[in-house]
Amino acid sequence: MPNPKHKISKARRDKRRANVKLSRPNLSICPQCMEPKLPHYVCLSCGTYKGKEMITIKEV
């Protein structure tokens, strides 16, 4: 196994890790109920996908 020949400084290590971060999910608007939803997913508030009802949502 290859091993490092020199110590990697904390600054160099942290520069490499600076690009690894969480990003907010992109949301789209449901055309039926105007609630935000994930694109290409069934809307969890009204249960439709591409204008068709996929799941039934029980209203409490």
C-alpha positions as CSV (number, residue, x, y, z in Angstrom):
1,M,0.0,0.0,0.0
2,P,1.4,3.4,-0.8
3,N,1.9,5.7,2.1
4,P,2.3,9.5,2.2
5,K,6.0,10.6,2.2
6,H,5.2,13.9,3.9
7,K,2.7,15.3,6.4
8,I,-0.3,16.9,4.8
9,S,-0.9,20.2,6.6
10,K,-4.2,21.0,8.2
11,A,-4.7,23.9,5.7
12,R,-4.2,21.7,2.7
13,R,-6.5,19.0,4.2
14,D,-9.2,21.6,5.0
15,K,-9.0,23.2,1.5
16,R,-9.9,19.8,0.0
17,R,-12.8,19.3,2.4
18,A,-14.2,22.8,1.9
19,N,-16.2,21.7,-1.2
20,V,-17.9,18.8,0.6
21,K,-21.1,20.4,2.0
22,L,-24.8,19.8,2.1
23,S,-27.0,21.8,-0.3
24,R,-30.6,22.6,0.0
25,P,-32.9,20.4,-2.1
26,N,-34.4,22.0,-5.2
27,L,-38.1,22.3,-4.8
28,S,-40.8,22.8,-7.4
29,I,-44.4,23.9,-7.0
30,C,-47.2,21.3,-7.3
31,P,-49.6,22.5,-10.0
32,Q,-52.6,21.0,-8.2
33,C,-52.2,22.4,-4.7
34,M,-49.4,25.0,-5.1
35,E,-47.3,23.4,-2.3
36,P,-43.5,22.9,-2.6
37,K,-42.5,19.4,-3.5
38,L,-39.4,17.5,-4.7
39,P,-39.3,17.3,-8.5
40,H,-40.2,13.9,-10.1
41,Y,-41.9,12.8,-6.8
42,V,-45.5,12.4,-5.8
43,C,-46.8,15.5,-4.0
44,L,-47.2,14.6,-0.3
45,S,-49.9,17.1,0.4
46,C,-52.4,16.2,-2.4
47,G,-51.0,12.8,-3.7
48,T,-50.8,13.7,-7.4
49,Y,-48.0,13.2,-10.0
50,K,-48.2,14.7,-13.5
51,G,-51.9,15.6,-12.9
52,K,-53.0,12.1,-11.9
53,E,-53.8,10.9,-8.4
54,M,-51.3,8.3,-7.4
55,I,-51.9,8.0,-3.7
56,T,-54.9,8.9,-1.5
57,I,-54.3,11.3,1.3
58,K,-56.5,11.0,4.4
59,E,-57.5,14.4,5.8
60,V,-57.5,14.5,9.5
